[in-house]
Each structure stands twice: as structure tokens, then as C-alpha cells.
Amino acid sequence: MNRNHTMMQFFEWHVAADGEHWKRLAKLAPELKSAGIDSVWVPPVTKALSVEETGYGVYDLYDLGEFDQKGTVRTKYGTKQELIDAIAECQRQGIAVYVDLVMNHKAGADETEVFKVVEVDRNNRLQVISEPFEIEGWTKFTFPGRGDTYSAFKWNFEHFNGTDYDAREGRTGIYKIIGENKDWNQNVDGEFGNYDYLMFANIDYGHPVVREEMLEWGKWLVDTLQCSGYRLDAIKHINHEFIREFAAEMARKRGEDFYIVGEFWNSDLKATRTFLDTVDYQIDLFDVALHYKFHAASLAGRNFNLSTIFNDTLVQTHPTHAVTFVDNHDSQPHESLESWVGDWFKPSAYALILLRQDGYPVVFYGDYYGIGGPTPVPGKREIIDRLLCARYHRAYGEQNDYFDHPNTIGWVRRGTKEIPGSGCAVVVSNGDNGEKRMFVGKERAGEVWIDLTLGRKETVKIGEDGWAVFPVTGGGVSVWSLPVDLSGGKEGA
């Protein structure tokens, strides 16, 4: 029987800009596999504005750390060859690699151009607030360090539909480029009237040449890196019809098992479903709604009704298309979507994504190894490792929920014959010490279970009727099961 799959987001915003990250991934791959991680999402691999830039201010899509551009050959994370070597090492260890693609905008143009625009209201991009006028914008990309290697395509203002800086006047704003067949893309998120524009020089997916170039680049990248999938950044700002086309093209190129997950940062399930309908359910999405539930629960403490934690979440309504996560690089402290899940609730949140049957869970590098930057946050590797161990060895089989109390919830995984010893009982509290009487199966009668988190020191003996009372410490989580013998190492590692 296949073991549970678990992804790690292998970066946080403040990873050191020392060029060592790809080598770090290669070195840690065996350790990650042993912990139960069998896929990693890596940060953008393309040349950005500068060597310190995290990668989302993308400059040259065809420069993976190979050409002397923007003052550096390598990217923040290393060289092209180090990236290829790291992916190959991950694959040797049985770890799939998903590469982060930034396809909404370009930054760091090589030259300015003069073109006509209208300024639009920041809070309603459909409302024009000026007459047409000329600006000098950073929109010409010639890639002098790379030339025509891999692609001769050169970007100019005709390939974009908006920008945010007029170099002539030294003025910022949201400027919609005007011209024949030039407008904001439709089939994007409706926030601010039309949320096609996000930042920098906004790529115009209404332009057929642009669509063709981006499809060709996607196929070139997967051939070059031999990765197993893509993570698509900021897709609520990209024409959803193009996302459907892109996913279909990658499947034709690499096969139906080529994996794609998208960042559609919208907690409204109606909008999420509309998006999934539009792209024919060809990709998975991060469960943003669940993340915000975790954040709210961590702020409210015992006043949050835990029995409602999965209400109105993607994993509840679309379990086969939900990628569940606790936090990420955008939600971490001081970043653009800051909504950091409180420290006390984080183990419970991880139990809620790692030990249930639905969703594809992601462990955040910053939660596991810690966060750097101006306000460092220590990692929680010890408790996450225990939960990963429980996921790998125990969290299988039929799931029975006991979500019948606002402050203490539990569930049981009944286990499978294919994995000896599998099955567990999980209890979560956001209030006082609690307990949950749950049925684990008559075949378990007489078994003595322990708390795999080591939070509780007592044991629980399963009754003759297959029922037992499982305790939990207030504000914590306990995972009850048979002890796990790791003396022989993890199977499949």
C-alpha cells in the first residue's frame, strides 16, 4: 500500500541570500525523506531583480543562475547546475520537486520606452481617472547577458497591459497601457473591480504572442529541470483561461501525472469553485480558507468553536483538489499577507492537516527550521517530526469524527491491514484539559496505546468493546496509537 504523501515548502522569506540553498536541499534530501516528506516546493528558480530578491520580482525566465545579469550569475539560491543537481538528488531519494512559477509580471527591465496610458483608481481598476497621456516606463527587456540563448523573444510595452512607475515624472500609480486590443484581462479575480494588475510590468495574456511564449517557456523549463510539477504563483491575477491552457499543455508535454498546484489567494469558496470549473479541475489549489480558520482559532483561543474548523473550507468541499497548509512565506510575520498562526495552536493545526484523510498537506520550512530576518522565529521541528511520524506510520484507514464539543474535538483513523499497527486517535483542545471517548475497533481490544506527541505520559488501554477514553492537555494535541518502532528506519526511506 502507498504511504501518505507530504509536501514541504522548502524556503521562507528570509532564507540567506548566500547562494547555498540548492546545495542545502541536496544535502537535506535524505533527512527529509526519512522524516516522511516525499515532495518539495522550491522557490522561484529564475533570475530576479537582484541576488537578494526572493524570486517573485522575476527578470529573466530563461536564466536559472547561468548568465551574468543583474550583477550576478547565480540567483539568491545558487547556480543552475546546483539546482539541477539538487533536483536529481531529491529524485534519487524518492522526493518529487515542484518549481514555483511567477507568470504574472516582470521586473527590472533593461530599458525604458515611451507609450500611452491612462491612470486608473487603485481601488477600482475599471475606473479611469485621467485622459490618455505618455509615460516613460520600464518595459523593454533585452537580456544583454543571455542574448538569444534558449529564446530570442524580447519583451516590450506591447506585451504588457499595465505598469506602476513613470520614469519621466518619477511618479507612481497604476497605469493601464492603451492601444489596439489592449485592456485588462478578463477571467481574473474581481477584487478592485478587476485584479489583473498586481505589480511591476503586468503580462498581457490577451496577446497571442505572449501566450505562445509562456507556453513554450513552461515546456522548456520542465525539459531543462526534469521536475515533477509546478506551483503557480498569484493565479487570481492571471487570465484563468490561460491557466487552463497552460495546465493542459504541460500534461500533454509531461504526462497526466505532472502535478500543478496554484496559489488562488481567495478564501471565498464560490470564487474558488468558479476558478476550478474554469480550469476543468486540472490543478489543485491551496486551502486559503482553512489557513484563515487556523489563524482565527489561534487568536480567539477557547472562544473559537473547534467543531466548525473545517466549515467552508476547500478541503471540506473539494477534498481531492485541496492542498492544506498552516502558514507560508506570504503569511509569515511582516510579509504581504501576514496572518501568522499563533505559536500555541500550531501543533494542533499541523495535526489537523497531517493526520486526516483529505487534502495534500504542506509543512512550511519556516515552521520546521525556523524563520530568519529582523524578528527570528524558532522552528518546531521536534513536534512536527512526531506528527510526521504518526502520519507516515499510523494515519490510515476509515476516519470517524467526534466534532461534538466547541473546545475538544477528536477523530479516529481505523488503520489498514496493509500497514501493521496503523490506526490512531487524535484529540485537540483549545480550552481546558479534556478527553474524548472514541471507538477504535473491537479488534484493538487490550492494546495499550501511547501519545506519540509525548505530551501525555500515561497509557490508554483499549476496552473489550473497542472503545477508550483518550485525554488531551488543555490548549494542545495528543495522538494516541501503538508505539512506533523506528529502530529499523523508515520503510521506503
C-alpha positions as CSV (number, residue, x, y, z in Angstrom):
1,M,0.0,0.0,0.0
2,N,1.2,3.5,-0.8
3,R,2.2,5.6,2.1
4,N,0.7,9.1,2.8
5,H,2.2,11.9,0.7
6,T,3.5,15.0,2.3
7,M,5.0,18.2,0.8
8,M,7.4,20.7,2.2
9,Q,7.6,24.3,1.1
10,F,11.4,24.4,1.1
11,F,12.0,28.1,1.8
12,E,10.8,31.0,3.8
13,W,11.1,34.7,3.0
14,H,14.4,35.3,4.9
15,V,16.5,32.3,3.6
16,A,20.0,33.6,3.5
17,A,21.0,35.1,0.1
18,D,24.3,33.2,0.2
19,G,23.7,31.0,-2.9
20,E,23.7,27.9,-0.8
21,H,20.1,26.9,-0.8
22,W,20.1,24.4,-3.7
23,K,23.1,22.7,-2.1
24,R,21.2,22.8,1.2
25,L,18.3,21.0,-0.4
26,A,20.6,18.3,-1.9
27,K,22.2,17.8,1.5
28,L,18.9,17.6,3.4
29,A,17.1,15.4,0.9
30,P,17.8,12.0,2.7
31,E,16.8,13.6,6.0
32,L,13.6,14.9,4.6
33,K,12.7,11.6,3.1
34,S,13.4,9.9,6.4
35,A,11.0,12.3,8.1
36,G,8.2,11.4,5.7
37,I,8.5,14.2,3.2
38,D,8.2,13.0,-0.4
39,S,7.8,16.2,-2.3
40,V,9.2,19.7,-2.0
41,W,8.0,23.0,-3.4
42,V,11.1,25.1,-4.2
43,P,11.2,28.9,-4.6
44,P,11.3,30.7,-8.0
45,V,14.3,29.4,-9.9
46,T,14.6,32.3,-12.4
47,K,16.8,35.4,-12.3
48,A,15.2,38.2,-10.3
49,L,15.8,41.9,-9.8
50,S,18.9,41.2,-7.6
51,V,20.7,38.5,-5.9
52,E,18.9,39.3,-2.6
53,E,15.5,39.1,-4.2
54,T,13.3,36.2,-3.1
55,G,12.4,35.5,-6.8
56,Y,9.0,37.0,-7.2
57,G,10.4,40.1,-8.8
58,V,11.3,38.0,-11.8
59,Y,13.6,39.4,-14.5
60,D,14.6,36.6,-17.0
61,L,12.6,33.4,-17.2
62,Y,15.4,31.6,-19.1
63,D,18.2,32.5,-16.7
64,L,18.3,29.9,-13.9
65,G,21.6,31.1,-12.5
66,E,23.7,30.8,-15.6
67,F,24.3,34.2,-17.1
68,D,25.9,37.4,-15.7
69,Q,22.8,39.6,-15.3
70,K,21.5,42.0,-12.6
71,G,25.0,41.9,-11.1
72,T,25.2,38.2,-10.5
73,V,25.4,34.8,-12.3
74,R,23.7,32.8,-9.5
75,T,20.3,33.5,-8.1
76,K,19.7,34.1,-4.4
77,Y,19.6,30.3,-4.1
78,G,22.5,29.2,-6.2
79,T,23.5,28.3,-9.8
80,K,21.7,26.5,-12.5
81,Q,23.9,23.4,-12.2
82,E,23.4,23.3,-8.4
83,L,19.6,23.5,-8.9
84,I,19.7,20.6,-11.4
85,D,21.9,18.6,-9.1
86,A,19.6,19.2,-6.1
87,I,16.5,18.1,-8.1
88,A,18.4,15.0,-9.2
89,E,19.4,14.2,-5.6
90,C,15.8,14.6,-4.5
91,Q,14.6,12.3,-7.1
92,R,17.2,9.7,-6.1
93,Q,15.8,9.9,-2.6
94,G,12.2,9.5,-3.9
95,I,11.2,13.1,-3.4
96,A,9.3,14.9,-6.2
97,V,10.2,18.6,-6.8
98,Y,7.6,21.2,-7.7
99,V,9.0,24.5,-9.0
100,D,7.5,27.9,-8.2
101,L,6.5,29.8,-11.4
102,V,6.0,33.6,-11.4
103,M,4.0,34.3,-14.6
104,N,2.0,37.5,-13.7
105,H,4.6,40.2,-14.1
106,K,8.2,41.0,-15.0
107,A,10.6,43.4,-13.2
108,G,14.0,45.0,-13.7
109,A,13.6,46.0,-17.3
110,D,16.8,46.8,-19.2
111,E,15.5,50.0,-20.9
112,T,12.6,52.4,-20.8
113,E,10.0,53.1,-23.5
114,V,7.6,55.8,-24.2
115,F,3.9,54.8,-24.6
116,K,0.4,56.0,-23.9
117,V,-1.5,55.1,-20.8
118,V,-4.5,56.1,-18.7
119,E,-4.3,56.1,-14.9
120,V,-6.9,54.1,-13.0
121,D,-8.1,54.2,-9.5
122,R,-6.1,51.9,-7.2
123,N,-9.3,50.7,-5.5
124,N,-11.3,50.2,-8.8
125,R,-9.0,49.4,-11.7
126,L,-12.1,49.7,-14.0
127,Q,-12.4,53.5,-13.2
128,V,-10.2,55.7,-15.4
129,I,-9.1,58.8,-13.6
130,S,-7.1,60.6,-16.3
131,E,-7.1,61.5,-20.0
132,P,-4.6,59.4,-22.1
133,F,-1.0,60.6,-21.7
134,E,2.5,59.4,-22.4
135,I,4.8,58.0,-19.7
136,E,8.3,56.6,-19.8
137,G,8.0,53.1,-18.4
138,W,10.5,50.3,-17.6
139,T,9.1,47.7,-20.1
140,K,11.9,46.8,-22.5
141,F,13.7,43.5,-21.7
142,T,16.7,42.7,-24.0
143,F,18.6,40.3,-21.6
144,P,22.1,41.5,-22.6
145,G,23.8,38.9,-20.5
146,R,21.9,36.0,-22.1
147,G,21.3,37.3,-25.6
148,D,19.2,34.8,-27.7
149,T,20.3,31.7,-25.8
150,Y,17.2,29.4,-25.3
151,S,14.9,32.1,-26.6
152,A,15.2,35.1,-28.9
153,F,12.0,36.6,-27.6
154,K,12.4,40.2,-26.3
155,W,9.7,41.9,-24.2
156,N,8.4,45.4,-24.9
157,F,5.4,47.5,-23.8
158,E,3.1,45.8,-26.3
159,H,3.4,42.6,-24.3
160,F,2.2,44.2,-21.1
161,N,-1.1,45.9,-20.2
162,G,-0.1,47.9,-17.1
163,T,2.8,49.3,-15.1
164,D,3.2,51.3,-11.9
165,Y,6.0,53.9,-12.5
166,D,6.5,56.8,-14.8
167,A,10.3,57.4,-15.0
168,R,9.7,60.7,-16.8
169,E,7.9,62.2,-13.9
170,G,9.3,60.0,-11.1
171,R,5.7,59.2,-10.2
172,T,3.9,56.0,-9.2
173,G,0.4,54.9,-9.9
174,I,-1.5,52.2,-11.7
175,Y,-1.2,53.0,-15.4
176,K,-3.2,51.0,-17.9
177,I,-1.4,50.8,-21.3
178,I,-3.7,51.8,-24.2
179,G,-3.7,50.6,-27.7
180,E,-5.4,48.3,-30.2
181,N,-6.9,45.3,-28.4
182,K,-5.3,46.5,-25.1
183,D,-7.2,46.2,-21.8
184,W,-7.1,44.4,-18.5
185,N,-7.5,40.7,-19.0
186,Q,-10.9,39.2,-18.2
187,N,-11.4,36.0,-16.2
188,V,-9.4,37.3,-13.3
189,D,-10.3,38.0,-9.6
190,G,-13.0,40.7,-9.2
191,E,-11.4,42.5,-6.3
192,F,-10.7,46.2,-7.0
193,G,-13.1,45.8,-10.0
194,N,-10.5,43.8,-11.9
195,Y,-7.4,42.4,-10.2
196,D,-5.4,41.6,-13.3
197,Y,-2.8,44.2,-12.3
198,L,-0.7,43.4,-9.2
199,M,2.7,44.9,-9.6
200,F,5.7,45.8,-11.9
201,A,5.1,45.3,-15.6
202,N,1.9,43.2,-15.9
203,I,2.0,40.5,-18.5
204,D,-0.8,40.7,-21.1
205,Y,-2.3,37.3,-21.6
206,G,-4.7,38.8,-24.2
207,H,-1.7,39.0,-26.5
208,P,-1.4,35.8,-28.6
209,V,2.4,36.0,-28.9
210,V,2.7,36.3,-25.1
211,R,0.6,33.2,-24.6
212,E,2.7,31.3,-27.1
213,E,6.0,32.4,-25.5
214,M,4.8,31.5,-22.0
215,L,3.7,28.0,-23.0
216,E,7.0,27.4,-24.8
217,W,8.9,28.6,-21.7
218,G,6.9,26.2,-19.4
219,K,7.8,23.3,-21.6
220,W,11.4,24.4,-21.9
221,L,11.7,24.7,-18.1
222,V,10.4,21.2,-17.3
223,D,12.6,19.7,-20.0
224,T,15.6,21.5,-18.6
225,L,15.0,20.7,-14.9
226,Q,13.1,17.4,-15.2
227,C,11.0,18.4,-12.3
228,S,7.7,16.7,-11.3
229,G,5.4,19.6,-11.2
230,Y,4.8,23.3,-10.8
231,R,3.4,25.7,-8.2
232,L,1.8,28.6,-9.9
233,D,2.1,32.0,-8.2
234,A,-0.7,34.6,-8.0
235,I,-3.1,32.9,-10.4
236,K,-6.1,35.0,-9.4
237,H,-4.3,37.8,-11.3
238,I,-3.8,35.8,-14.5
239,N,-6.4,35.0,-17.1
240,H,-8.0,31.8,-15.9
241,E,-8.4,30.6,-19.5
242,F,-4.6,30.8,-19.9
243,I,-4.1,28.8,-16.7
244,R,-6.4,26.1,-18.2
245,E,-4.4,26.1,-21.4
246,F,-1.1,26.0,-19.6
247,A,-2.1,23.1,-17.4
248,A,-3.3,21.1,-20.5
249,E,-0.1,21.8,-22.4
250,M,2.1,20.7,-19.5
251,A,0.0,17.5,-19.2
252,R,0.5,16.8,-22.9
253,K,4.2,17.5,-22.6
254,R,5.0,15.5,-19.5
255,G,2.0,13.2,-18.9
256,E,-1.1,13.3,-16.8
257,D,0.8,12.8,-13.6
258,F,2.7,16.1,-13.9
259,Y,1.4,17.9,-10.8
260,I,0.3,21.5,-10.6
261,V,-0.9,23.4,-7.6
262,G,-2.0,27.0,-7.8
263,E,-2.0,29.9,-5.3
264,F,-5.5,31.3,-5.7
265,W,-5.5,33.6,-2.6
266,N,-9.2,33.9,-2.0
267,S,-11.0,32.4,0.9
268,D,-14.4,32.7,-0.8
269,L,-15.4,29.2,-1.8
270,K,-17.7,30.4,-4.6
271,A,-14.9,32.1,-6.3
272,T,-12.6,29.1,-5.8
273,R,-15.2,26.8,-7.3
274,T,-15.7,29.1,-10.3
275,F,-12.0,29.0,-10.8
276,L,-11.8,25.2,-10.6
277,D,-14.7,25.0,-13.0
278,T,-12.9,27.3,-15.5
279,V,-9.7,25.3,-15.4
280,D,-11.5,22.0,-15.7
281,Y,-10.2,20.8,-12.3
282,Q,-6.8,20.2,-13.9
283,I,-4.9,21.7,-11.0
284,D,-5.1,21.7,-7.2
285,L,-5.4,24.8,-5.0
286,F,-4.0,25.8,-1.6
287,D,-6.7,25.8,1.0
288,V,-6.6,29.5,1.9
289,A,-9.9,29.4,3.8
290,L,-8.5,26.7,6.1
291,H,-5.4,28.7,6.8
292,Y,-7.5,31.7,7.9
293,K,-9.6,29.3,10.1
294,F,-6.3,28.3,11.8
295,H,-5.3,32.0,12.2
296,A,-8.7,32.9,13.7
297,A,-8.6,29.9,16.0
298,S,-5.1,30.9,17.3
299,L,-6.3,34.4,18.0
300,A,-9.6,33.5,19.7
301,G,-8.4,30.7,21.9
302,R,-11.2,28.9,23.8
303,N,-13.7,31.3,22.2
304,F,-13.3,29.6,18.8
305,N,-15.7,26.7,18.2
306,L,-13.3,23.9,17.1
307,S,-16.2,21.8,15.9
308,T,-16.5,24.3,13.0
309,I,-12.8,24.3,12.0
310,F,-13.5,22.7,8.6
311,N,-16.7,24.5,7.8
312,D,-16.5,26.5,4.5
313,T,-13.0,25.2,3.6
314,L,-11.7,23.8,0.4
315,V,-10.7,20.5,2.0
316,Q,-14.3,20.1,3.1
317,T,-15.9,20.9,-0.3
318,H,-13.2,19.8,-2.7
319,P,-11.1,17.3,-0.8
320,T,-9.3,15.9,-3.9
321,H,-8.2,19.3,-5.0
322,A,-7.2,20.9,-1.7
323,V,-3.6,21.4,-0.7
324,T,-3.7,22.2,3.0
325,F,-1.2,24.3,4.9
326,V,-0.7,26.1,8.2
327,D,1.5,29.1,7.1
328,N,3.7,30.1,4.2
329,H,6.2,32.8,3.1
330,D,3.4,35.3,2.5
331,S,1.6,34.8,5.8
332,Q,4.7,34.8,7.9
333,P,5.4,37.9,10.1
334,H,5.9,41.2,8.3
335,E,5.0,39.9,4.8
336,S,2.3,40.9,2.4
337,L,-0.4,38.6,3.6
338,E,0.6,38.4,7.2
339,S,-1.8,36.1,9.1
340,W,0.6,34.0,11.2
341,V,-0.9,31.2,13.1
342,G,-0.2,31.6,16.8
343,D,2.6,29.5,18.3
344,W,0.4,27.7,20.9
345,F,-2.0,26.4,18.2
346,K,0.5,25.4,15.6
347,P,0.9,21.8,16.6
348,S,-2.9,21.3,16.6
349,A,-3.1,22.9,13.2
350,Y,-0.5,20.6,11.8
351,A,-2.3,17.6,13.3
352,L,-5.5,18.8,11.6
353,I,-3.8,18.7,8.2
354,L,-1.3,15.8,8.6
355,L,-3.5,13.2,10.4
356,R,-6.7,13.3,8.4
357,Q,-7.6,11.5,5.2
358,D,-8.4,14.5,3.0
359,G,-6.1,17.1,1.4
360,Y,-2.4,17.2,0.4
361,P,-0.6,18.7,3.4
362,V,2.4,21.1,3.3
363,V,4.9,21.6,6.0
364,F,6.4,25.1,5.9
365,Y,10.2,25.4,6.0
366,G,9.8,28.4,8.4
367,D,7.7,26.3,10.9
368,Y,10.2,23.4,10.6
369,Y,13.6,25.0,10.6
370,G,12.7,28.5,11.8
371,I,12.4,32.0,10.3
372,G,15.2,34.5,10.0
373,G,15.0,38.2,9.4
374,P,14.5,41.1,11.8
375,T,12.3,39.0,14.2
376,P,13.5,35.4,14.1
377,V,11.1,32.6,15.0
378,P,12.4,29.3,16.2
379,G,11.4,26.2,14.3
380,K,9.1,23.4,15.7
381,R,10.9,20.5,14.1
382,E,10.6,18.2,17.2
383,I,6.8,18.2,17.4
384,I,6.3,18.3,13.6
385,D,8.6,15.3,13.3
386,R,6.4,13.4,15.7
387,L,3.3,14.3,13.8
388,L,5.0,13.4,10.5
389,C,5.9,10.0,12.1
390,A,2.3,9.5,13.0
391,R,1.2,10.4,9.5
392,Y,3.7,8.0,7.9
393,H,3.1,5.0,10.1
394,R,-0.4,5.4,11.7
395,A,-2.8,7.8,9.9
396,Y,-4.6,5.4,7.6
397,G,-7.9,3.8,7.1
398,E,-11.5,4.8,7.7
399,Q,-12.0,8.1,9.5
400,N,-14.6,8.7,12.2
401,D,-15.0,12.2,13.6
402,Y,-16.0,13.3,17.1
403,F,-16.5,17.0,16.5
404,D,-19.2,17.3,19.2
405,H,-17.7,19.9,21.6
406,P,-16.6,23.5,21.0
407,N,-13.3,23.1,22.8
408,T,-12.4,19.5,22.5
409,I,-12.6,17.6,19.2
410,G,-11.3,14.2,18.1
411,W,-11.1,11.7,15.3
412,V,-10.1,8.2,14.7
413,R,-8.3,6.6,11.8
414,R,-9.1,2.9,11.9
415,G,-5.9,1.6,10.2
416,T,-5.4,-0.9,7.4
417,K,-4.2,-4.5,7.3
418,E,-1.6,-3.5,4.7
419,I,0.2,-1.4,7.2
420,P,0.6,-3.3,10.5
421,G,0.0,-1.2,13.6
422,S,-1.7,1.6,11.7
423,G,-4.6,3.5,13.2
424,C,-4.7,6.3,15.7
425,A,-6.9,8.5,17.8
426,V,-6.3,12.3,17.8
427,V,-7.7,14.7,20.3
428,V,-7.3,18.5,20.1
429,S,-8.2,21.1,22.8
430,N,-8.3,24.9,22.7
431,G,-9.6,25.2,26.3
432,D,-9.1,23.1,29.4
433,N,-7.8,19.6,29.8
434,G,-10.2,17.4,28.0
435,E,-10.9,13.9,26.9
436,K,-12.8,12.1,24.1
437,R,-14.4,8.7,24.3
438,M,-13.9,7.2,20.8
439,F,-14.3,3.8,19.1
440,V,-11.2,2.4,17.5
441,G,-12.4,-1.2,16.8
442,K,-13.1,-4.4,18.7
443,E,-10.1,-5.9,17.1
444,R,-8.0,-3.5,19.1
445,A,-9.3,-4.8,22.5
446,G,-6.5,-5.0,25.1
447,E,-4.0,-2.9,23.1
448,V,-2.0,-0.3,25.1
449,W,-1.6,3.0,23.3
450,I,0.7,5.9,24.0
451,D,0.6,9.6,23.0
452,L,3.0,9.8,20.0
453,T,3.5,13.6,20.7
454,L,4.9,12.6,24.1
455,G,2.7,15.4,25.6
456,R,0.9,12.8,27.9
457,K,2.9,10.3,29.8
458,E,0.2,7.8,30.7
459,T,-1.1,5.0,28.6
460,V,-4.6,4.1,27.3
461,K,-5.8,0.5,27.2
462,I,-8.5,-0.2,24.6
463,G,-11.6,-1.8,26.1
464,E,-13.1,-5.1,25.2
465,D,-15.8,-3.3,23.2
466,G,-13.2,-1.3,21.2
467,W,-13.8,2.0,23.0
468,A,-11.4,4.0,25.1
469,V,-11.2,7.4,26.7
470,F,-8.3,9.5,25.2
471,P,-7.1,12.5,27.2
472,V,-5.6,15.8,26.0
473,T,-3.9,18.6,27.8
474,G,-5.6,22.0,27.6
475,G,-4.5,24.0,24.5
476,G,-2.7,21.0,23.0
477,V,-3.0,17.9,20.9
478,S,-2.4,14.2,21.6
479,V,-2.0,11.4,19.1
480,W,-2.8,8.1,20.6
481,S,-1.6,4.9,18.9
482,L,0.6,1.8,19.3
483,P,4.2,2.8,19.9
484,V,6.2,3.2,16.6
485,D,9.4,1.2,16.4
486,L,11.9,3.3,14.3
487,S,14.9,1.2,15.1
488,G,14.9,-0.2,11.6
489,G,14.5,3.2,9.9
490,K,11.5,4.3,7.9
491,E,10.3,1.9,5.3
492,G,10.9,3.3,1.8
493,A,13.5,5.8,3.0
